[in-house]
Amino acid sequence: MATQVIVVNGGSSSGKSGIVRCLQAVLPDPWLAFGVDSLIEAMPGQGAGIEFAPDGAVHVGPQYMTLEAAWAKGIAAMAQAGARVIIDDVFLGGTATQDRWRRVLDGLDVLWVGVRCEASVAAGREIARGDRVRGMAEKQAEIVHQGVVYDVEVDTAGTESLDCARTIAAHVRTVRTASSA
């Protein structure tokens, strides 16, 4: 079976989005990319059930969880309909978040990718970006990986996004036809 979905998990400012763009460039077929940042941007400012604390902590409530579940089911439906999909997420719940994705992606061939980055490096990127609450990168650097099982892991602290994408792409299974075998 060919890989239908790539789930990329890592903390804030770990380099996931850059890797996803590079994956889209190096993979042979078109892949759609969906990131949790876009979900959050699509939510209303008030009443969405997500709060970014001044110290960088992120708190989610039931409203957010309901919207996130609908978003995930929509992405899974696209993959089930034949689209190849890359998901850029931050597993704030570690194993529980991966379990939610496993349930919604059941029956699809999924490649699980961990994007690691030393907390101090991610924190420096966070400051340079200027669009994140300070402290998120450091708080998330390890917690998003707790209990999560990956098929492949990359570390962006000393490796460029393109090289990480090539490492990941080498693990993507493709279907070989009789003429290409």
N, C-alpha and C positions, 0 to 999 in steps of 0.2 A: 504494500500500500504506500502511496506517496504522502508526504507530509502536507497537510491541509492548513494547519494552524501553527504559528510560532508564537509562544507566550514568552515575553521578555519581562523579567522582574528585577527590579533594583531600586535602591533608595533615590531620593531626590538628588538631582545634580550628579548622578553616577555616570551619565553618558548614554542612557538608553535611547533617547530620541535621535542622537547622532548615529548610533548603531543601526537603528531602524531605517533611517534614510539611506545609509550605506547598503543595508540588506536589500532594499528595493532596487538599488543600482546594480548589485552583483548577482542577484538571483536571476535565472534565465527567463522566468515567466513573470507576468504582472502580479504583484501582491498588494493588497489593500492594507493600510496601516491605521490602527485606531488606538489612541492613547487616553489614559485616564485623565490627563490634563484637559483634553477636549471635552470629555464628559463634564468635568467640573466647570469649564467655561460655559457650557450650554445650560447649566443650572441657573435658576433665578438667584439673585443676590441674597434674598431673605427666605427662610423657610425651606432651604434645600437639605438641611440636616447635616451640614459639614461645617466645622469650625476650625480655623487655624489660630492656635494660641500664640501669644507673643513670644513664647520660648521655643517655638517651632513644632510643638506637639500638634497632631491632627486628631480631632475627635469627630466620629461619624455617628449619626443617629438613625432611627428607623426610616425617616423620609429618604435619606441618602441611600440606605441599603435597598429600599424599594426601587428607586430610580436606577441604581447600579445593576440590580438584578435584571431589569427590563433591558438595559443597554447590553449586558452580556448575552442575553437570549437573542437579541437582534443580531449581534456579531456572529453568534453560533449559527443562526439561520442563514446568514450570508455564506458561511463556510459550507453548510449542508447543501446549499444551492449551487455550489461549485466554485465560489470565489476562494482564492488563497488569501489568508488573513494573518497579519502580524499584530499582536496585541502588546502594547507598551503599558505596563501596570506597576503599581507599588503595592506589594502585598503587606499592608499594615497589620493584617491578622496572621501573617506567616502561613502556617499549615492550613488554617481555617479558610484563608483566601484561596489558596491553591485548591482546596477541596471544593469550594464553590465553583471555580472554573472547571474542575474535573467533571462535576455533575452536568454543567451546561454544555460542555464540549464532548460528552459521552458519545462514542461511536465515530468520532473524528480522529485522524492521525495527528497527534500534537507533539511538537518539539518544545520542551521546557528549557528555558535559558535563564541562567542567573548572571546578572551583571553586578560584579563586585567593584568597589572602589574604596580605598582607604578613607576613613572619615575625615581626616584633615584635608585631603585632596578635594573631596566632594564639598567640604565647607568653603574652601577657597574658590571653587567654581560657583558656588551659591552666592558668595559676595560679589564676584565678577559679573554674574548675571544681573543681579539687582532686582529681580522680579519675584523673589521668594522670601518668605519669612526666615530670618536668620535662625539657625538651629535645626531646621528640618533635616538637612543633609546629614548632620552628625547623629541625630536621633534615629534616623532611618537606616543608616549604613549597614548595620548588622541585624536589626530586628526584622526586617523584611525577608531575611533568609532563614530565620529560625524554623527548623523542621521541614523546610521546603526541599523537595527532591527534584534534581535537574538532570537533563540529558547532557547538557554542556554548560560550562561556566567560563566566563571571560573576566578579566580584571582590567579596568580602564585607567588605573592609576599610572601605568607606564606603557600602555598599549593604545595606539590610535584606533578610532572608531572603524576605519576601513579594515584594518587587520582583524579586529574583533568580529566584524561582519563576515569576513572570509572564513574565519574559524567556525562560526555558526553555520554558514552556508555549506561547509563541508559535511555537516551532519544532517542536512535536509535530504530526505529520501525523494527520489524522482522515479516516475514510472518509465521503465524501458520498454519500448515496443520491439517486436521481433526484428525490425529492420535496423534498430540501433544497438541490438545485443551482440 
